[in-house]
Amino acid sequence: MARKPLNRKALRAEAEAAEKIKQRKKAEKEAEIEEEEDEEEDDDQDDQDDDGDDDLDDEAFDDGDDDQEDSGDTESEDEEGGRPKKKKKGKAAKVAKVKKPKAKTGKSKKASRMRAIWVVLSNNATKVASYDYPKEKEARDHAERLMTEKKQVHFVQLVKEEMPDQA
C-alpha cells in the first residue's frame, strides 16, 4: 500500500481552527470573570448605598411596594404580571465588552549620542590606545610600530562609544 501524502493546507486550516476555538474559550472565560467582578462591585455599591442615610429620603418617595426590592442584577419586574423576568446573557453582553490596552513592560531609554573612534587592539583584543575618528592614519602607524617593536599582532578597529556628558 502506498502512503497517502500529507495535505499541508488542510493541516494548517485544522490547526488555525483549533487555535481560534482556544481563543474563543479564553475570551469567554475572561468575559465571565469580568461579569462576576462587575456584579461584585455592583453588590458592594448597593450595600454601601443601603448603609447611608439616603434611605430615609427614598422611603418618602417610595410607592409602598416594600415586598420586592429591585436588585437590577439578574431580574427586572414585568409591568403586566408583576413577575420577575430574567435578563438574557448572550452575545450582546460580549459585544459590549471593551478590551483594556496592555500595559507596557519596559520603558525605552532616550538614545544617547555616540561617537566613532579608532582603537588599537592587541591579538587578544585588549585595548592598547584610542584615537579620534579623523586620526586614522596615526592609529594605523601606532599599530605598525607595535607590531615591529613587540613582534606581536596589533590591529585597528572602528568602535562606537557613548559621548561623555557635557554638563
Rosetta blueprint (number, residue, H / E / L):
1 M L
2 A L
3 R L
4 K L
5 P L
6 L L
7 N L
8 R H
9 K H
10 A H
11 L H
12 R H
13 A H
14 E H
15 A H
16 E H
17 A H
18 A H
19 E H
20 K H
21 I H
22 K H
23 Q H
24 R H
25 K H
26 K H
27 A H
28 E H
29 K H
30 E H
31 A H
32 E H
33 I H
34 E H
35 E H
36 E H
37 E H
38 D H
39 E H
40 E H
41 E H
42 D H
43 D H
44 D H
45 Q H
46 D H
47 D H
48 Q H
49 D H
50 D H
51 D H
52 G L
53 D L
54 D H
55 D H
56 L H
57 D H
58 D H
59 E H
60 A H
61 F L
62 D L
63 D L
64 G L
65 D L
66 D L
67 D L
68 Q L
69 E L
70 D L
71 S L
72 G L
73 D L
74 T L
75 E E
76 S E
77 E E
78 D L
79 E L
80 E L
81 G L
82 G L
83 R L
84 P E
85 K E
86 K E
87 K L
88 K L
89 K L
90 G L
91 K H
92 A H
93 A H
94 K H
95 V H
96 A L
97 K L
98 V L
99 K L
100 K L
101 P L
102 K L
103 A L
104 K L
105 T L
106 G L
107 K L
108 S L
109 K L
110 K L
111 A L
112 S L
113 R L
114 M E
115 R E
116 A E
117 I E
118 W E
119 V E
120 V E
121 L E
122 S E
123 N L
124 N L
125 A L
126 T L
127 K E
128 V E
129 A E
130 S E
131 Y E
132 D E
133 Y H
134 P H
135 K H
136 E H
137 K H
138 E H
139 A H
140 R H
141 D H
142 H H
143 A H
144 E H
145 R H
146 L H
147 M H
148 T H
149 E H
150 K H
151 K L
152 Q L
153 V L
154 H E
155 F E
156 V E
157 Q E
158 L E
159 V E
160 K E
161 E E
162 E E
163 M L
164 P L
165 D L
166 Q L
167 A L
